[in-house]
Amino acid sequence: MNEFEVLERSIHEHNAQLVAVSKTKPNTAIMDLYNQGQRIFGENRVQELVDKQASLPTDIEWHMIGHLQSKKVKYIAPFVQMIHAVDSLKLLKEINKRAQQNDRVIDVLLQFHIAEEESKFGFDLSEAEQLLSSTDFKDLKHCRICGVMGMATFTQDMSQVKSEFQKLKSYFEALKNQYFLENEAFKEISMGMSGDYKIALEEGSTMVRIGSLLFGSRN
Ligand SMILES: *Cc1c(COP(=O)(O)O)cnc(C)c1O
């Protein structure tokens, strides 16, 4: 089996979904995968996402996987299927407002900071609990919270990566039990990239975001 077949098989065995991360890659590369049946593609820049969406088949489900500035939500709100990296109430409110203007409900994931590396992005558990308990949040009818997302530390130490994925899974369980027990939409754990997707799937990932393994390395 080649790497791609191993990837497909592990995703299938774990009942997970593949987000094909096509950032920096041309439309021809996307169409190659599309023609093999792939429909979910992920991008991390708004302009690139908008351009690709306009020129590729309309049955592609576009996922915004990167950090998103509130002021740019309006450009993707008409079509984006899922926004993975929601890390503030301000952003959530903006997504809600723009989704409403487009008469849509947009699926979102709450991003958690699980890596050792310093990063401005991502909640910790108590911040997310605060958000989900707030009255502001309860008014947001045009965002559907579908789960959590996180990125492990960039390291060769796979035991560390594993424990970070376990942490994200435990956050998912905690929020599920407190806020989403009756809510079937809250079911996604978006974790795992080219270098660590096998561990992520073993630790309960439901969505892996894979770029370089599918498309070759980026410059
Ligand atoms: C680029 C990117 C990926 C994919 O990374 P690869 O290592 O190329 O698989 C996954 N998630 C996010 C948020 C990314 O920006």
The ligand as a Tripos MOL2 file, in Angstrom:
@<TRIPOS>MOLECULE
LIG
   15    15     1     0     0
SMALL
NO_CHARGES

@<TRIPOS>ATOM
      1 C1         -1.9320   23.4670    6.5250 C.3       1 LIG1
      2 C2         -2.8410   22.9710    7.5800 C.ar      1 LIG1
      3 C3         -3.1190   21.5910    7.7120 C.ar      1 LIG1
      4 C4         -2.4910   20.5190    6.8340 C.3       1 LIG1
      5 O1         -1.1480   20.3800    7.0840 O.3       1 LIG1
      6 P1         -0.2800   19.1990    6.4230 P.3       1 LIG1
      7 O2          0.8360   18.9960    7.3800 O.co2     1 LIG1
      8 O3          0.1570   19.6940    5.0900 O.co2     1 LIG1
      9 O4         -1.1600   17.9980    6.3290 O.co2     1 LIG1
     10 C5         -4.0150   21.2090    8.7060 C.ar      1 LIG1
     11 N1         -4.5940   22.1120    9.5270 N.ar      1 LIG1
     12 C6         -4.3520   23.4260    9.4280 C.ar      1 LIG1
     13 C7         -5.0370   24.3620   10.3660 C.3       1 LIG1
     14 C8         -3.4710   23.8980    8.4620 C.ar      1 LIG1
     15 O5         -3.2310   25.2140    8.3800 O.3       1 LIG1
@<TRIPOS>BOND
     1     1     2 1
     2     2     3 ar
     3     2    14 ar
     4     3     4 1
     5     3    10 ar
     6     4     5 1
     7     5     6 1
     8     6     7 2
     9     6     8 1
    10     6     9 1
    11    10    11 ar
    12    11    12 ar
    13    12    13 1
    14    12    14 ar
    15    14    15 1
@<TRIPOS>SUBSTRUCTURE
     1 LIG1         1 GROUP 0 **** ****
